[in-house]
Amino acid sequence: NININITLQDLCSHFHYSPSRFSSLFKQRTGYSPIDYFIQLKMQKASQLLDFTDQSIKDIAYTFGFDDPYYFSRRFRNTIGVSPKKYRSIKKD
């Protein structure tokens, strides 16, 4: 389900926990909040698409449920350390 947007409430409903309890347990086990962890996974998968395909950044953003490619680029930069465009150019060199 990495290509869809999952809310904290969706996760809590699935596991039958309150949001605060679920977040606390999740962070204890992973070191990340549930949403930060999910974003991290999306960015790792986006990195793979940037590495191995010629898919546009806009299409990759849409693939992972980001309606705004600029927001995707900001999240990618915050997670990976460089913009998607820069990441792709570094990997192609």
Number of C-alpha atoms within 10 A of each C-alpha: 8 14 14 12 14 14 12 17 14 12 17 16 13 9 10 12 14 14 14 11 12 20 18 15 14 15 15 11 9 10 12 15 18 20 15 13 15 17 19 17 13 23 24 15 16 20 19 12 16 21 16 12 11 10 11 13 19 15 13 22 22 16 15 19 17 18 13 11 16 13 12 24 20 15 19 23 17 12 16 15 12 16 17 23 13 12 17 20 12 11 11 10 5
